[in-house]
Structures are given as structure tokens and as C-alpha cells.
């Protein structure tokens, strides 16, 4: 029988016809579905852009805050972040920043519609801050990558703009740095009265270092700088560092070497990821480690309070893997307790003694607190103070002035009451 007749007879068979039609329809749908998937994949690959921002990245919260204030006109589903700001008068005000909540959102940026997905992993937690893992994913049609750069740059400018005139304090949390407290008003560097030329010397050195990284690179010198300020308590060491950070428009990273959570590896990681344009401050460094010679009588003090070792500290400051572009300030009241290896050149480049008030300091402090009084009164004040007590700290003088804020004559009458 010819093949055409066989096919014709099969086509007349209702069972075969029904089965062939169903199979054909199913195959066609399968091919169509697969084709649409491949087409969508090709479209997403060649015609769409996606940007993923995890919450461990600093721009994550910048982006959310920008979307809540500028990016989205009226988001319907929001979450809140409460912040505190301090005015020049010292008053603390509360601000509520609304940002998109987890889910899907759409917004238009310069004519481009962008889909935003904020995803929160409820089953996994970021061990550094005990917060759920989150990501923000932006998806847009087109291949203009500059759109995302512009969005992130606007978010960065808005976040930094809110901190203009402020000094940001950071503290170590795990192996990351997090803002500590609310931003503080910058303190003028001349508000901390040090002895003649001391303030200018340190400020000029920090400026020269920050403005000449190429000089270090060309000569193969590690680009980092260490400072040690030592002297009696209450003489202005920490206050000057805070004012220096304000003058340089830097933040301050507070590092507690006695923390039980701090190890050698974690210290090295913290120094490597410190925020840009910050000063790393190690206060009372003698309380963490003492000289190995002095530690022979009490070995437990040399080991420190936590799991951090003295060798780990030295390697983090000046080892092969130590970070560059870093400014470290240390303070101590007892420089004789410090191990020579800790304060050798390369780890400490500038040592400055901040001592008891000199006649020059006393004169300037008087003029700063009582600018309307005659300079002769300032001279008399400085002379009488040094007659009463040759060694007096700036903190003691400031505390004495606070009792007579607007009463310089009464202050002079009771000058015998000043105490160190």
C-alpha cells in the first residue's frame, strides 16, 4: 500500500487524530514556553541593567534614605529610621527618615522607570551587627550604566550633606566600623589652647601628610603616619585631637584595645577597612600594654585584657600586611610605661608633650573666656596662677572659669580657690 494511503488512513482514524493533535498542541506550547523563557533571558541580558547593593556596603543606607526623600515621591510602604542631630546651641533634635520597606517598588529617575526590590533574609543574620541580611536590587530597561552612578552619587552627596559641619565618631562592631552616637559639632582648633607652636606644628604635619601621598609612593615609604601625645591628665590631648579632626573635616575611629572581642586578626581587619578621612584614636595606650621590662614583675599585664597580643598590635601598626593611608593618634599619661618597640620611628613618627599650663596658655585661655577684658588683666591672672600652683592643668583652669562665666572681677578676687 502506498505511503500516502497509509497516512491518509491514519488521518481518518479519530483516535490517532485526537492523540496527534494533543501531542502537537502540547509540544507547541512547550516550545512556545521555552522560547519565551529564552527570549526573556536574552532580553534581560542584553536590554536590561541590574544593580545589587548589599547592606554591608556603605551605600546601602545612603540609597534607602535617598529613595525615601528624593527618589520616590510618595512611597506607600515604608520603614522608619530615627536619627538625632545636635544644633549649634547644643539642643538635640529628633528626625524621622522614611525609606522603602522590604518588597517591590517602582520609581522614575530622569525619564527612566526603575524597579526596586528590597529583600530581607529572615533566616540568616549578619554576625557583625546581628541584623538580617538585606539587599536592594535596582532593575531598569536600557544599558546606560551612568544612571546608577548618578543615583548613587546623589545619595552620597545627600548623606554627606547632612553631616556638613559635624564630626562623625565611629566605634568597632565586630570587624566593621559603625557610627557612634550622633554627629557632633566641629570644634575649632584654636579653641584648645596648647603651648606656643604645638598646635600649629601638629596641624601642619597632618596637612602635609594628607596632601602628599605621591611623595611616599615615589620613595617606597609606607603611606601612614603615627602620632603620640603624652603628658599629665587634663592637659588637652584628647580635646586637641577632636578639634584637629574638625579642622581637617575628618571623622574619628575610637578603638578600645582592652575589648575582650578584639583579636589580632580583627584588629588588622579594622585598620584595613577604616573609613576614609578618619583618625584612628587609641587613648591611654599604656592601659592596654606596658613595657616588657616593667611587665617582668607582672606578666599578665603585658598580655592585655583581651585576646589581642602585643605582637599583633605591632604588626597591625607597621607589619607587612598593615594598611596604608592611615593616621593613628595615641595618647598616654605615662610614656615611660610604653614599650620602646611600640613608639619607635615608623610606628610613631611625631611625639609631642602636652604638659601643664604655661604662662602663654593661661594668658590665651583668659582672653578666650573673657574677651572684653584688658590684656593686662590676663597677664595678672597668668602670673598669679603660677605663683599659687606652678603645675596646673587646662581642665582645672577651665573648670574654674565655669564658676565665673561672666564675672571676671569676682573670679580674680577668688583666684586663691583654684585647684589642680
N, C-alpha and C positions, 0 to 999 in steps of 0.2 A: 504494500500500500504506500503511495507517495507520502512524503513528509508533510506536505501541505494538507492532505486529507486528515492525517493524524492530528495535526494542530487544530484543524477545523472541528474535528470530533471532540477534542478536549475542550475547546472553547464553548461547544454546545452543552457540555456537561455542567449542570448547575452547581454541583459540589466543588468541582475544580475551579469554576469561575468565581465562586464566593471566596474560596480559600486564597486564590491567587490575588484577588482584589484586596483582601485584608492584609495579606503579606506585603503587597505593593504599597498599600496605604501606610502600613507601619514602617516599612523601610523608608518611604518618602519622608515621613515625619521625623524619623531618626536622623536621616541625612540633613533635613532642614534644621533640626535642633543642634546637631553637631556643627553645621555650617554657621548658625547664628552665634554659637559659643566661640568658634574660631574667629568669626568676624568681629565679635565684641573684644576678644583678646587682642586682635590686630589693631582695632580702633583705640583701645586703651594704651597699647604700646606705642603707637605712632601719632596719636592725635590728642592724648591727654597727659597732664602732668600731675604727679602726686608728691607731696612733701609730708614726711612723718617727723614729728617733734616729740621726743620722749620727755617725761617730767624730770629726768636727771639733767637735762640740758637747761642752761640758764634762760634761754629764750622762751621756754615753755610758759612761764607765768607772765613774761612780758607780752606774749602773744594773746593769752587769755584776757589779760587786762585791757589790751588794745581793742580786742573784739568787743568787750563789754562797753567800752566808752566811745570808740570811733568806728570800728569795723562793722558792727551790726547796729542798725538804727534802733530797733525795738525787739530785742530777743525775747521770746515768750517763755523759754525755760532757762532759768538762771540759777547760779550758785553765788554765794557772797563770800568776800574776803574782807575782814576788818583790819584796818591799819590805824596807826596812831602817829600824829605829827606834832612837833613842838614849834610854837611860834617864837618870834624874837623876844617876846615878853616872857617866855618860859611856860606859857599855857599849853597844856596838852589837849589836842582836839582829836575826835574820832571820825574816821571816814569809812564809808561802806562802798566797796568796789564790787559791782555786779559783773559777772562773767558767765559765758555759756555753760550750762550744766552738761553732764555726760549725755551723749545722744548725737543726733544728726541735726545740723543747722545749715542754712544757706545764706549767703550774703553776696553783695555785688561790690566789686572793687574796681573802679575806673572802667566800668563797662563790661567787666568780666565776671560771670557768675561762678562762684566757688562753693563747693560743698565741703563742709567741715564735720568731721567725725571725732568726737571726744570719747575715747574708750577707756574704761577703768576695769582693771583686772581685780576682781574681788577675792580671788583665791590666792593671789601672790602679793607679797609685801616687799617694799624696798627696805632692806635691812639697815640702810644708812639713816633713814629718818622715820621708819615704821609707818610710812604712808603707802597706800595702794599704788601699784604701778599704773601709770596713765600714759596715754599717747594722744596727740592731736594730729589728725591726718587731713591735709587740705588737698582737694582734687578739683582741677579746672580743665576745661577744653582749650587746647592750644599748646604751643611749645615755647612760649615766651617765659623763660625762667626768671627774667628780671622782675616779673610780677611778684614772685615770692621774696626776692631780695628786697624789693620796695616795701612789702608788708612787714618783714622782719626789721628793716631799718626804721620804719615809722614806729613800730612797737618799742624798739630800743630807745629811740630818741624820747618818746613819751615817758618811758620808765625812768630814764636818766634825768629828764627834765624835772620830774617830781622830786629829785634829790639834789637839785642845784642849791648851793649854799649849805649843804649838810655834810657831815662826816659819818660814814657808814661803819658800824662796828660789826665784825664777824667773829664767830666762835666755831671751834671744831665740833662737828657732829658726825661721828663715825670717821670716814675718810673724806668727808666733804666739809665745805665752809658754808655756814648759814648766817644770815643777818641776825644780830643780837640786839634785842630791844628796838627802839625807834631811832630813826636818824637824828643825830644831834647837830645843833647849830655849830657852824665852824667857829673856832676861837682864833682871834688874831694872834699872830706870832709875837707881836710886841706886847701882848697882854701878860706874858710870862717874863718877868724881869730876871734875867741872869746877869752874871758879872760881865764886865766890859768885854765885848768882842766874842763872847762864847756863842751866843745865838747866831750871829752873822756867820761865824766860822762853820757851824754845822749846816746851816741852811745853804750856804754857798756850795758846800761839798755835796750835799744831796742833789742840788740842782745840776751841778756839773756831771755827776754820775748819771742822772736820768736823761741828760741831753746828749750823751756821747757814747752810745753803745758800740758804734763802729770803731772807736778808738781801741776798745778792749778786744774786739774781734780781730782787727788787723794785727795786733800784737800777741794773739793767742792767750790772752789773760781771761780767766773766768769772769763773766759779767755779773758780779754780785758784790754787795757792799755790806759790811757789818759794823755796827756802832755799839760802844759800851759807854753808858753814862753811870758813873758811880759817885758815891758821896753819902752824907748823912740823910736820914729820912726827912721828908717835908721840905726839901730844898728846890723842888720843881722839876724833877726828872720826868715823871710821867706826864705832868701838865705840859711841859715843853714838847714832848713827842706828840701829844694830841694837837697842840697848836701847829706844829710842823706839818702834820697830816692835813690840817685845814688849809694851810698856806699853799701846799703842793697839790691840793684837791685830790688827796689820796684817802683811801679807807684804812682801817686798822684791823689786823687779824690778831685776836688775842689767843695765845697758846699757853695752856696750863700743862707744864711738863710733869706735874705731880698727879695727873689724872691716871686712875687705875686702868682706863681703857686705852691708854697711849702706849704703843709698842714701837719698836724700831722701824718696822715696815710701814706702819701707819703714819709715823712722823715724816718719813721720806715722801710718802704719798701726799700728805697735807702740804708740805713745802712745794711739791711739784705742781699742785693744782690750785695754789693760792690765787685769788682774783687779781686781775691786772690792776696796776696802780694802787697797790696797798703796801702798808708797812707791817711786817710781822713783828709782833711785840712779845718778848719773853721777859716778864717782870720778875724781880727778885730771883735771878738765876742761881744765886748761892743757896737758896732754899731747896732747889732740886738736886744739885750735885755740889759737893765740896771738893776741895783739893785732895788728891790721892795721898799726899803726905799727911794732911790732917786726918784723913779717914782711916789711918792705920789704927788709931785708938778706938774707932767705932766704925767698923767696915760696913754695917748696914746702912749708914747714912750715905755712903758713896754710891750705893746701888740705886738710890732713889726710892720713891714711894710706890711707883707703878712698875710695869713690865719694861719700861724704857731703860736702856742701858746707856752708860756714858759713851761707850764706843759708838752706839747707834746715833747719839746726838752729834758727835763729832763728824761721822760720815755723812749725816744728813746736811750738816752745815757746809762741809768742804770735801766731801768724798767724790769718787769718780761719777756716781750717779746723781749727785746733788743738782738741783735745778739752778737756772740762771735767770738774770733779770730780776733779782730779788734783793730787797732791802730788809735787813734784820736789825732791830734795836734790842739791846739787852740792858736791864737796869739791875743794880745791886747796891746794897748799903755796906757791903764788906768785900771789897775787891781782893783782900788778902786770902779769902776763903776759896777763891776760884782757882781751878787747876790751870797751870800755865798753858796746857795744850788747848784749852777752850778759848783763850784770849790771845793766842798767837796771831801774827800777821797772816792774812788770808781768811781767817775766821772773824777776827775783829780788826778792822782797818783804822778806825778812829776811836780813841779813848778820850773821854772828857770828864774832868772832875767837876761836879756840881756841889759846891760847898755852902757853908753858912753865908749869911748876907754880908756883903762888903758895904763900905760907905756909899759907893756908887749905886748899888742896888737899893739901899734904904732911901736914898735921895729920889730915885726914879719911882719907887713904889709910893712914896708920899705924894709926889707930883701927880701920879696917876689917880690916886684916890681923892686928892684934894687939888684939882687943877686950878682953882680960883685963888689959892693962897700964894703968898710971895715966896720966891725961891729961897730967901733967907730962912724962912721957917723950916723948909725941907732940910737945909744944911744943919740947922739946930737940932732937928729931930734925929738925923743920922748920927750926929756927934753924941747926943745924949744916950741913944740906944746902945752904942758901942761902949760907952762908959758904964752902963748898967750891966750889960752882958756882951762880952766880945763874940760869943758864938750863939747866934740865934737864927732859926730857920725862916724861910719866906712864909711858910704856913703859919708860924706863930705870929709874924707881923700882920699877915692878912687877917687872921682871927682877931687880933687886937683892933685893927681898923674897923672890923664889922660891928664892934660895940659902939663905935662913934662914927657912924656913916657920914653924917652931915654936921659933926661937931668937932672940928679940928682943934679949936681952942681948949675945949674940955678934954680932948684926948691928950693934948700936951700937958695939961695940969695933972693928969693921972698916968703919965708915962712910966712912973715907977712900978706900975702894976703889970707891965709887960712880962710875959713868961715865955720861955722857950718850949 
